[in-house]
Amino acid sequence: MTAIPGSPLIGGGLAVAVIAGLTGSSSGGQAIALPLLAPHYLDMGVDPDALHRVVAISSGSLDSLPQGGYVVTTIRSIAGETHKDAYPAFGALTVIVPLLGVILAVVLFSLGM
């Protein structure tokens, strides 16, 4: 992830999102990835505030994949819906919107805003 071309924020955001998706937990993705990646990116001169914001947004994207425990509990037990009927809207809200947000954050931070 550290060798992805372009802004280092892309690699940081992508690494945390993938680990969050694997663990089904946004905080788990951050707790696993940041101790390994943050020193590398900070040594490269990445703004710590920008890295924090990109990681925080990206960690909340792939953690909501259909197999996640929170997703299953929310859809089945709390909402009382079937996974097939409810996940398209749930996925759009909890996966697509955060992914768009992290893309916007990376672009804005890369432009120096």
C-alpha positions in Angstrom: 0.0 0.0 0.0 2.9 2.3 0.6 4.0 2.1 -3.0 0.7 3.1 -4.6 1.4 6.0 -7.0 -0.1 9.4 -6.2 -0.8 10.9 -2.9 0.3 8.8 0.2 -3.2 9.5 1.5 -4.6 7.1 -1.1 -2.5 4.2 0.2 -3.3 5.0 3.8 -7.0 5.2 3.2 -7.1 2.1 1.1 -5.1 0.1 3.6 -7.3 1.0 6.5 -10.5 0.4 4.4 -9.3 -3.1 3.3 -8.4 -4.1 6.9 -11.7 -2.7 8.2 -13.5 -4.8 5.6 -11.6 -7.9 6.6 -12.2 -7.4 10.3 -15.8 -6.0 9.9 -14.7 -3.2 12.2 -13.7 0.4 11.5 -11.9 0.7 14.8 -10.2 -2.7 14.2 -9.0 -1.5 10.8 -7.5 1.6 12.3 -5.9 -0.2 15.3 -4.2 -2.8 13.0 -3.1 -0.5 10.2 -2.1 2.8 11.8 0.7 1.5 14.1 2.4 0.1 11.0 1.6 2.7 8.4 1.4 6.1 10.3 5.2 6.3 11.0 6.0 5.6 7.4 3.6 8.2 6.1 4.6 10.8 8.7 8.3 10.3 7.8 7.3 11.0 4.2 6.0 14.4 5.4 2.3 13.6 5.2 0.2 16.1 7.2 -1.0 14.2 10.3 -4.3 15.9 10.4 -5.0 15.0 6.7 -3.9 11.4 7.4 -6.2 11.2 10.4 -9.2 12.5 8.5 -8.7 10.3 5.5 -8.2 7.2 7.7 -11.3 8.0 9.8 -13.5 8.4 6.8 -12.1 5.3 5.0 -12.4 3.1 8.0 -16.1 3.5 7.9 -16.6 2.2 4.4 -15.7 -1.4 3.8 -16.5 -2.3 7.4 -20.2 -2.5 6.3 -19.8 -5.2 3.8 -22.8 -7.7 3.7 -21.1 -10.3 5.9 -20.3 -8.0 8.8 -21.8 -8.8 12.2 -23.1 -5.2 12.7 -24.8 -5.3 9.3 -26.5 -8.6 9.9 -27.7 -7.6 13.3 -29.0 -4.2 12.2 -30.8 -5.6 9.2 -32.2 -8.8 10.6 -32.8 -8.1 14.3 -33.3 -4.4 14.6 -35.0 -3.6 11.3 -36.7 -6.9 10.9 -35.9 -7.0 7.2 -34.4 -9.6 4.9 -30.8 -9.1 3.9 -31.8 -9.3 0.2 -34.3 -6.4 0.6 -32.4 -4.1 2.9 -28.8 -4.3 2.0 -28.9 -2.3 -1.3 -30.0 0.8 0.6 -27.8 0.0 3.6 -24.8 -0.6 1.4 -25.3 2.6 -0.5 -25.5 4.6 2.8 -22.6 2.9 4.6 -20.2 1.8 1.9 -20.7 4.1 -1.2 -21.2 7.4 0.6 -18.0 7.0 2.8 -16.0 5.9 -0.3 -17.1 9.0 -2.1 -16.2 11.1 1.0 -12.7 9.7 1.2 -12.1 10.4 -2.5 -13.2 13.9 -1.9 -11.0 14.3 1.2 -7.9 12.9 -0.7 -8.5 15.3 -3.6 -9.0 18.3 -1.3 -6.0 17.5 0.9 -3.9 16.9 -2.2 -4.8 20.3 -3.5 -3.7 21.8 -0.2 -7.1 22.9 1.0 
